Amino acid sequence: MHIRLVIDGTELHGRLDDTAAGRDFASLLPLTLTISDFHATEKISDLPRKLNIKGAPAGSEPAAGDITYYAPWGNLALFYRDFAYSDGLVKLGQLTPDAARFLAALEDGTTLSIDSVD
């Protein structure tokens, strides 16, 4: 599934993986979230509920542009820098390279909308 993030009129694009977690995240769309920076590596936001991670690996090593779900906290994490392997981190999909670069400059409290693109 292709998705679109809209931030202050700017559209960013990505895709979700065809996994249980990716499909469950897609079922929440459209979403409006307020993001904050975490470790100068990712933008995070709480989700309205926990996602189904059945069949997901125990963790992952995120790369810039990865759309992920951190199961222990129940939050979405959009990576704009590579990071080390993290237990409980489930990859949901991938943003385009320009989207990852754009995220790095966003301030805490920025609102973004995510929806599916047919």
DSSP file (Angstrom, degrees, kcal/mol; ACC not computed):
  #  RESIDUE AA STRUCTURE BP1 BP2  ACC     N-H-->O    O-->H-N    N-H-->O    O-->H-N    TCO  KAPPA ALPHA  PHI   PSI    X-CA   Y-CA   Z-CA
    1    1 A M              0   0    0      0, 0.0    15,-3.3     0, 0.0     2,-0.3   0.000 360.0 360.0 360.0 133.3    0.0    0.0    0.0
    2    2 A H  E     -AB  15 117A   0    115,-0.7   115,-3.0    13,-0.3     2,-0.3  -0.711 360.0-166.3 -88.8 141.6    1.3    3.5   -0.9
    3    3 A I  E     -AB  14 116A   0     11,-2.5    11,-1.8    -2,-0.3     2,-0.4  -0.863  12.0-147.8-127.4 161.9    0.9    6.2    1.7
    4    4 A R  E     -AB  13 115A   0    111,-2.8   111,-2.3    -2,-0.3     2,-0.5  -0.997   4.0-159.3-129.9 133.3    1.1   10.0    1.8
    5    5 A L  E     -AB  12 114A   0      7,-2.7     7,-3.0    -2,-0.4     2,-0.5  -0.945   9.8-160.4-107.7 133.3    2.3   12.1    4.6
    6    6 A V  E     +AB  11 113A   0    107,-2.6   107,-2.1    -2,-0.5     2,-0.4  -0.970  13.6 173.4-119.8 122.9    1.2   15.8    4.6
    7    7 A I  E >  S-A   10   0A   0      3,-2.6     3,-2.5    -2,-0.5   105,-0.1  -0.969  73.6 -27.4-131.5 113.9    3.1   18.3    6.6
    8    8 A D  T 3  S-     0   0    0     -2,-0.4     3,-0.1   103,-0.4    -1,-0.1   0.873 127.3 -47.4  48.2  43.2    2.2   22.0    6.3
    9    9 A G  T 3  S+     0   0    0      1,-0.3     2,-0.5     0, 0.0    -1,-0.3   0.317 113.1 120.6  84.8  -9.0    1.1   21.4    2.7
   10   10 A T  E <   -A    7   0A   0     -3,-2.5    -3,-2.6     2,-0.0     2,-0.5  -0.775  53.8-145.4 -90.4 130.1    4.1   19.4    1.7
   11   11 A E  E     -A    6   0A   0     -2,-0.5     2,-0.3    -5,-0.2    -5,-0.2  -0.826  16.3-176.1 -97.7 131.2    3.4   15.8    0.5
   12   12 A L  E     -A    5   0A   0     -7,-3.0    -7,-2.7    -2,-0.5     2,-0.3  -0.893  12.7-148.0-118.9 153.2    5.8   13.0    1.3
   13   13 A H  E     +A    4   0A   0     -2,-0.3    83,-2.5    -9,-0.2     2,-0.3  -0.870  25.6 141.9-128.0 157.5    5.4    9.5    0.0
   14   14 A G  E     -AC   3  95A   0    -11,-1.8   -11,-2.5    -2,-0.3     2,-0.3  -0.930  33.4-116.2-166.6-172.7    6.1    5.9    1.1
   15   15 A R  E     -AC   2  94A   0     79,-2.4    79,-2.1    -2,-0.3     2,-0.4  -0.984  15.7-132.1-141.5 152.6    4.8    2.4    1.1
   16   16 A L  E     - C   0  93A   0    -15,-3.3    77,-0.3    -2,-0.3     2,-0.1  -0.842  27.7-116.4-103.9 143.2    3.7   -0.1    3.7
   17   17 A D        -     0   0    0     75,-3.5     2,-1.8    -2,-0.4    -1,-0.0  -0.403  26.7-112.6 -72.5 152.7    4.9   -3.7    3.8
   18   18 A D  S    S+     0   0    0      4,-0.1     2,-0.3    -2,-0.1    -1,-0.1  -0.556  76.2 118.8 -86.6  72.0    2.3   -6.5    3.3
   19   19 A T  S  > S-     0   0    0     -2,-1.8     4,-2.9    73,-0.2     5,-0.3  -0.809  81.2-101.2-127.6 168.4    2.7   -7.8    6.8
   20   20 A A  H  > S+     0   0    0     34,-0.4     4,-2.2    -2,-0.3    32,-0.3   0.927 125.3  45.0 -57.7 -44.3    0.3   -8.2    9.7
   21   21 A A  H  > S+     0   0    0     33,-0.2     4,-2.5     2,-0.2    -1,-0.2   0.909 113.3  49.7 -68.1 -41.6    1.7   -5.0   11.3
   22   22 A G  H  > S+     0   0    0      1,-0.2     4,-2.2     2,-0.2    -2,-0.2   0.911 113.4  46.0 -62.6 -43.0    1.7   -3.1    8.1
   23   23 A R  H  X S+     0   0    0     -4,-2.9     4,-1.5     2,-0.2    -1,-0.2   0.883 112.1  51.2 -67.6 -38.4   -1.9   -4.0    7.3
   24   24 A D  H  X S+     0   0    0     -4,-2.2     4,-0.5    -5,-0.3    -2,-0.2   0.910 110.1  49.2 -67.0 -40.5   -2.9   -3.2   10.9
   25   25 A F  H >X S+     0   0    0     -4,-2.5     3,-1.7     1,-0.2     4,-0.5   0.931 108.2  54.5 -61.0 -43.9   -1.3    0.2   10.7
   26   26 A A  H >< S+     0   0    0     -4,-2.2     3,-1.2     1,-0.3    -1,-0.2   0.831  98.5  63.2 -58.4 -32.7   -3.0    0.8    7.3
   27   27 A S  H 3< S+     0   0    0     -4,-1.5    -1,-0.3     1,-0.3    -2,-0.2   0.697  97.7  57.8 -67.8 -16.9   -6.4    0.0    9.1
   28   28 A L  H << S+     0   0    0     -3,-1.7    -1,-0.3    -4,-0.5    -2,-0.2   0.646  89.9 148.3 -83.6 -16.1   -5.8    3.1   11.3
   29   29 A L    <<  +     0   0    0     -3,-1.2    86,-0.2    -4,-0.5     2,-0.1  -0.402  41.0  51.5 -73.8 144.3   -5.5    5.5    8.3
   30   30 A P  S    S+     0   0    0      0, 0.0     2,-0.3     0, 0.0    85,-0.2   0.484  79.3 167.5 -78.3 151.6   -6.2    8.3    7.9
   31   31 A L  E     -D  114   0A   0     83,-2.5    83,-2.8    -2,-0.1     2,-0.5  -0.968  28.8-156.6-131.2 145.9   -4.3    9.5   10.9
   32   32 A T  E     +D  113   0A   0     -2,-0.3     2,-0.3    81,-0.2    81,-0.2  -0.995  26.8 176.4-120.4 124.6   -3.3   12.9   12.2
   33   33 A L  E     -D  112   0A   0     79,-3.0    79,-2.9    -2,-0.5     2,-0.5  -0.902  30.1-136.8-129.5 152.9   -0.3   12.8   14.6
   34   34 A T  E     -D  111   0A   0     -2,-0.3    12,-0.3    77,-0.2     2,-0.2  -0.956  31.8-154.1-107.4 126.3    1.9   15.2   16.5
   35   35 A I  E     -D  110   0A   0     75,-2.8    74,-2.8    -2,-0.5    75,-0.5  -0.645  14.5-171.7-105.0 157.3    5.5   14.2   16.3
   36   36 A S  E     -E   44   0A   0      8,-1.9     8,-3.0    72,-0.2     2,-0.2  -0.961  30.4-103.7-138.6 158.5    8.5   14.8   18.5
   37   37 A D  E     -E   43   0A   0     -2,-0.3     2,-0.4     6,-0.2     6,-0.2  -0.563  29.7-166.1 -84.2 145.7   12.2   14.1   17.9
   38   38 A F  E >>  -E   42   0A   0      4,-2.5     3,-1.7    -2,-0.2     4,-1.6  -0.975  68.8 -21.6-135.8 120.9   13.9   11.1   19.6
   39   39 A H  T 34 S-     0   0    0     -2,-0.4     4,-0.1     1,-0.3    -1,-0.0   0.706 104.1 -82.0  57.7  25.1   17.7   10.7   19.8
   40   40 A A  T 34 S+     0   0    0      2,-0.2    -1,-0.3     1,-0.1     3,-0.1   0.856 125.2  83.4  49.2  37.2   18.2   13.0   16.8
   41   41 A T  T <4 S+     0   0    0     -3,-1.7    39,-2.5     1,-0.4    40,-1.3   0.547  89.0  18.3-136.8 -30.4   17.5    9.9   14.8
   42   42 A E  E  <  -EF  38  79A   0     -4,-1.6    -4,-2.5    37,-0.3     2,-0.5  -0.964  59.4-126.1-149.3 158.2   13.7    9.5   14.4
   43   43 A K  E     -EF  37  78A   0     35,-2.5    35,-3.2    -2,-0.3     2,-0.3  -0.947  36.1-168.6-107.6 131.4   10.4   11.3   14.7
   44   44 A I  E     +EF  36  77A   0     -8,-3.0    -8,-1.9    -2,-0.5     2,-0.3  -0.838  15.5 172.3-123.6 157.4    7.9    9.5   17.0
   45   45 A S  E     - F   0  76A   0     31,-1.8    31,-2.9    -2,-0.3     2,-0.1  -0.955  35.0-107.6-158.5 144.2    4.3    9.7   17.9
   46   46 A D  E     - F   0  75A   0     -2,-0.3    29,-0.2   -12,-0.3   -12,-0.2  -0.444  32.3-138.4 -68.8 145.7    1.8    7.7   19.9
   47   47 A L        -     0   0    0     27,-1.5     3,-0.1    -2,-0.1    -1,-0.0  -0.683  22.1-112.8 -99.6 160.2   -0.7    5.6   18.0
   48   48 A P  S    S-     0   0    0      0, 0.0     2,-0.3     0, 0.0    -1,-0.1   0.713  95.1  -0.7 -67.9 -18.6   -4.4    5.3   19.1
   49   49 A R  S    S-     0   0    0     25,-0.1     2,-0.1     0, 0.0    -2,-0.0  -0.980  87.1 -80.9-159.9 165.8   -3.9    1.6   19.8
   50   50 A K        -     0   0    0     -2,-0.3     2,-0.3     1,-0.1    21,-0.0  -0.381  47.3-125.9 -68.2 150.4   -1.3   -1.2   19.8
   51   51 A L        -     0   0    0     -2,-0.1     2,-0.6    20,-0.1   -30,-0.1  -0.673  20.1-106.2 -98.4 154.9   -0.7   -2.9   16.5
   52   52 A N        +     0   0    0    -32,-0.3   -28,-0.3    -2,-0.3   -27,-0.2  -0.709  37.8 174.8 -75.8 116.5   -0.9   -6.6   15.7
   53   53 A I    >   +     0   0    0     -2,-0.6     3,-2.4   -33,-0.1    -1,-0.1   0.097  18.5 152.1-112.6  21.8    2.8   -7.7   15.3
   54   54 A K  T 3  S+     0   0    0      1,-0.3   -34,-0.4   -34,-0.1   -33,-0.2  -0.290  72.8  12.2 -55.5 129.9    2.1  -11.4   14.9
   55   55 A G  T 3  S+     0   0    0      1,-0.3    -1,-0.3   -35,-0.1    -2,-0.0   0.413  95.1 135.5  83.1  -1.6    4.8  -13.0   12.8
   56   56 A A    <   -     0   0    0     -3,-2.4    -1,-0.3     1,-0.1    -3,-0.1  -0.480  62.1-102.4 -77.7 149.3    7.1  -10.0   13.1
   57   57 A P        -     0   0    0      0, 0.0    -1,-0.1     0, 0.0    31,-0.1  -0.207  36.3-104.6 -60.8 163.9   10.8  -10.5   13.9
   58   58 A A  S    S-     0   0    0      1,-0.1    30,-3.3    29,-0.1     2,-0.3   0.702  91.6 -28.0 -66.1 -19.6   11.9   -9.8   17.5
   59   59 A G  E     -I   87   0B   0     28,-0.3     2,-0.3    29,-0.2    28,-0.2  -0.960  61.3-135.1-174.1-176.2   13.5   -6.5   16.4
   60   60 A S  E     -I   86   0B   0     26,-1.6    26,-2.5    -2,-0.3    29,-0.1  -0.983  19.3-121.0-155.3 164.5   15.1   -4.7   13.5
   61   61 A E        -     0   0    0     -2,-0.3    24,-0.2    24,-0.3    23,-0.1  -0.901  41.3-144.3-109.2  99.1   18.0   -2.5   12.5
   62   62 A P        -     0   0    0      0, 0.0    21,-2.4     0, 0.0     2,-0.3  -0.302  12.3-159.7 -73.5 148.1   16.3    0.6   11.0
   63   63 A A    >   -     0   0    0     19,-0.2     3,-2.4    16,-0.1    16,-0.2  -0.812  42.0 -74.2-115.5 160.2   17.7    2.7    8.1
   64   64 A A  T 3  S+     0   0    0     -2,-0.3    16,-0.2     1,-0.3    18,-0.1  -0.320 122.4  28.3 -53.3 130.1   16.9    6.3    7.2
   65   65 A G  T 3  S+     0   0    0     14,-3.2    30,-3.6     1,-0.3    -1,-0.3   0.272  85.9 139.2  98.3  -9.4   13.4    6.3    5.7
   66   66 A D  E <   -G   94   0A   0     -3,-2.4    13,-2.3    28,-0.2     2,-0.6  -0.469  44.7-147.5 -71.3 137.6   12.1    3.3    7.6
   67   67 A I  E     +GH  93  78A   0     26,-2.2    25,-3.6    11,-0.2    26,-1.8  -0.933  34.9 170.4 -98.8 120.4    8.5    3.5    8.9
   68   68 A T  E     -GH  91  77A   0      9,-2.6     9,-2.6    -2,-0.6     2,-0.4  -0.834  34.5-139.0-134.5 168.2    8.5    1.5   12.1
   69   69 A Y  E     -GH  90  76A   0     21,-2.5    21,-3.0    -2,-0.3     2,-1.0  -0.997  12.8-148.6-127.8 124.7    6.5    0.6   15.2
   70   70 A Y  E >>> -GH  89  75A   0      5,-2.9     4,-2.2    -2,-0.4     5,-1.3  -0.806  14.0-165.2 -95.9  99.7    8.1    0.3   18.6
   71   71 A A  T 345S+     0   0    0     17,-2.5    -1,-0.2    -2,-1.0    18,-0.1   0.835  79.0  60.1 -58.4 -41.1    6.0   -2.3   20.2
   72   72 A P  T 345S+     0   0    0      0, 0.0    -1,-0.2     0, 0.0    16,-0.1   0.861 121.2  26.4 -58.8 -33.3    7.1   -1.8   23.9
   73   73 A W  T <45S-     0   0    0     -3,-0.9    -2,-0.2     2,-0.1   -23,-0.0   0.635 102.1-127.4-101.5 -17.8    5.8    1.8   23.8
   74   74 A G  T  <5 +     0   0    0     -4,-2.2   -27,-1.5     1,-0.2     2,-0.3   0.818  61.6 135.3  75.7  31.1    3.1    1.5   21.1
   75   75 A N  E   < -FH  46  70A   0     -5,-1.3    -5,-2.9   -29,-0.2     2,-0.3  -0.818  57.4-119.5-118.2 156.1    4.5    4.3   19.0
   76   76 A L  E     -FH  45  69A   0    -31,-2.9   -31,-1.8    -2,-0.3     2,-0.4  -0.665  27.8-164.4 -81.4 141.1    5.2    5.1   15.4
   77   77 A A  E     -FH  44  68A   0     -9,-2.6    -9,-2.6    -2,-0.3     2,-0.7  -0.976   8.3-166.5-133.9 120.4    8.8    5.9   14.6
   78   78 A L  E     -FH  43  67A   0    -35,-3.2   -35,-2.5    -2,-0.4     2,-0.3  -0.917  19.7-146.6-106.9 108.8    9.9    7.5   11.3
   79   79 A F  E     +F   42   0A   0    -13,-2.3   -14,-3.2    -2,-0.7   -37,-0.3  -0.585  28.7 171.4 -84.3 132.7   13.6    7.2   11.0
   80   80 A Y  S    S+     0   0    0    -39,-2.5     2,-0.3    -2,-0.3   -16,-0.2   0.381  74.6  40.4-113.8  -1.8   15.6    9.9    9.3
   81   81 A R  S    S-     0   0    0    -40,-1.3    -1,-0.1   -18,-0.1   -16,-0.1  -0.969  93.5 -99.6-136.3 154.2   19.0    8.4   10.3
   82   82 A D        -     0   0    0     -2,-0.3     2,-0.3   -19,-0.1   -19,-0.2  -0.369  45.2-172.9 -65.5 154.1   20.3    4.8   10.4
   83   83 A F        -     0   0    0    -21,-2.4     3,-0.1    -4,-0.0    -4,-0.0  -0.944  24.7 -89.2-146.9 166.2   20.3    3.3   13.9
   84   84 A A        -     0   0    0     -2,-0.3   -24,-0.1     1,-0.2    -1,-0.0  -0.245  60.2 -72.4 -73.9 162.7   21.4    0.1   15.6
   85   85 A Y        -     0   0    0    -24,-0.2     2,-0.4   -26,-0.1   -24,-0.3  -0.273  53.3-164.6 -53.1 137.3   19.4   -3.0   16.0
   86   86 A S  E >   -I   60   0B   0    -26,-2.5   -26,-1.6     3,-0.1     3,-1.5  -0.985  17.9-128.0-134.3 123.6   16.5   -2.6   18.5
   87   87 A D  E 3  S+I   59   0B   0     -2,-0.4   -28,-0.3     1,-0.2     3,-0.1  -0.425  97.0  23.0 -61.4 140.1   14.5   -5.3   20.2
   88   88 A G  T 3  S+     0   0    0    -30,-3.3   -17,-2.5     1,-0.2     2,-0.6   0.411  88.4 128.5  84.7  -2.2   10.7   -4.6   19.8
   89   89 A L  E <   - G   0  70A   0     -3,-1.5     2,-0.5   -19,-0.2    -1,-0.2  -0.795  39.4-167.3 -92.4 121.2   11.1   -2.5   16.7
   90   90 A V  E     - G   0  69A   0    -21,-3.0   -21,-2.5    -2,-0.6     2,-0.3  -0.927  17.6-131.7-113.6 123.4    8.9   -3.7   13.8
   91   91 A K  E     + G   0  68A   0     -2,-0.5   -23,-0.3   -23,-0.2   -69,-0.2  -0.581  25.9 174.9 -74.7 130.3    9.4   -2.4   10.3
   92   92 A L  E     -     0   0A   0    -25,-3.6   -75,-3.5    -2,-0.3     2,-0.3   0.675  57.4 -59.6-104.1 -26.9    6.1   -1.2    8.7
   93   93 A G  E     -CG  16  67A   0    -26,-1.8   -26,-2.2   -77,-0.3     2,-0.3  -0.958  54.8 -79.4 172.3-158.2    7.4    0.2    5.5
   94   94 A Q  E     -CG  15  66A   0    -79,-2.1   -79,-2.4    -2,-0.3   -28,-0.2  -0.999  20.8-144.7-144.3 138.2    9.7    2.7    3.8
   95   95 A L  E     -C   14   0A   0    -30,-3.6   -81,-0.3    -2,-0.3   -28,-0.0  -0.612  38.8 -96.3 -91.1 159.5    9.6    6.4    3.0
   96   96 A T    >>  -     0   0    0    -83,-2.5     4,-1.7    -2,-0.2     3,-0.7  -0.424  40.1-107.9 -68.9 155.1   11.1    7.9   -0.2
   97   97 A P  H 3> S+     0   0    0      0, 0.0     4,-1.7     0, 0.0     5,-0.2   0.858 119.8  53.6 -56.1 -38.0   14.7    9.3    0.4
   98   98 A D  H 3> S+     0   0    0      1,-0.2     4,-1.9     2,-0.2     5,-0.1   0.847 105.3  55.2 -66.4 -31.7   13.5   12.9    0.1
   99   99 A A  H <> S+     0   0    0     -3,-0.7     4,-2.2     2,-0.2    -1,-0.2   0.913 105.4  51.3 -66.1 -42.7   10.9   12.3    2.8
  100  100 A A  H  X S+     0   0    0     -4,-1.7     4,-1.2     1,-0.2    -2,-0.2   0.909 110.6  48.7 -62.1 -42.1   13.4   11.0    5.3
  101  101 A R  H  X S+     0   0    0     -4,-1.7     4,-0.6     1,-0.2     3,-0.2   0.892 109.8  52.4 -64.5 -39.5   15.6   14.2    4.7
  102  102 A F  H >< S+     0   0    0     -4,-1.9     3,-1.1     1,-0.2     4,-0.4   0.899 103.9  57.1 -63.3 -41.7   12.5   16.4    5.1
  103  103 A L  H >< S+     0   0    0     -4,-2.2     3,-1.6     1,-0.2    -1,-0.2   0.845  94.0  67.6 -58.8 -35.7   11.6   14.8    8.5
  104  104 A A  H 3< S+     0   0    0     -4,-1.2    -1,-0.2     1,-0.3    -2,-0.2   0.812 100.1  49.1 -57.3 -31.9   15.0   15.6   10.0
  105  105 A A  T << S+     0   0    0     -3,-1.1    -1,-0.3    -4,-0.6    -2,-0.2   0.518  85.0 112.7 -88.6  -5.3   14.3   19.3    9.9
  106  106 A L    <   -     0   0    0     -3,-1.6     2,-0.2    -4,-0.4     3,-0.1  -0.430  62.0-130.2 -74.7 141.9   10.8   19.2   11.6
  107  107 A E    >   -     0   0    0     -2,-0.1     3,-1.6     1,-0.1   -72,-0.2  -0.496  32.4 -87.3 -86.2 156.3   10.4   20.7   15.0
  108  108 A D  T 3  S+     0   0    0      1,-0.2   -72,-0.2    -2,-0.2    -1,-0.1  -0.337 115.4  35.1 -56.2 142.2    8.8   19.0   18.0
  109  109 A G  T 3  S+     0   0    0    -74,-2.8    -1,-0.2     1,-0.3     2,-0.1   0.405  80.5 146.1  90.3  -2.3    5.0   19.5   18.0
  110  110 A T  E <   - D   0  35A   0     -3,-1.6   -75,-2.8   -75,-0.5     2,-0.4  -0.465  41.9-138.1 -67.4 138.0    4.7   19.4   14.2
  111  111 A T  E     - D   0  34A   0    -77,-0.2  -103,-0.4    -2,-0.1     2,-0.3  -0.822  23.4-179.3 -99.6 136.5    1.4   17.9   13.0
  112  112 A L  E     - D   0  33A   0    -79,-2.9   -79,-3.0    -2,-0.4     2,-0.4  -0.972  17.0-145.2-133.3 151.7    1.3   15.5   10.1
  113  113 A S  E     -BD   6  32A   0   -107,-2.1  -107,-2.6    -2,-0.3     2,-0.4  -0.921  11.5-163.8-113.3 141.1   -1.4   13.6    8.4
  114  114 A I  E     +BD   5  31A   0    -83,-2.8   -83,-2.5    -2,-0.4     2,-0.3  -0.992  18.3 157.1-125.0 129.7   -1.0   10.1    7.0
  115  115 A D  E     -B    4   0A   0   -111,-2.3  -111,-2.8    -2,-0.4     2,-0.2  -0.945  40.4 -96.8-143.4 168.6   -3.4    8.5    4.5
  116  116 A S  E     -B    3   0A   0     -2,-0.3     2,-0.5  -113,-0.2  -113,-0.3  -0.536  26.4-147.3 -85.5 153.2   -3.4    5.8    1.9
  117  117 A V  E      B    2   0A   0   -115,-3.0  -115,-0.7    -2,-0.2    -1,-0.0  -0.986 360.0 360.0-121.1 121.7   -2.9    6.5   -1.8
  118  118 A D              0   0    0     -2,-0.5    -1,-0.1  -117,-0.1  -115,-0.1   0.467 360.0 360.0 -79.3 360.0   -4.8    4.3   -4.3
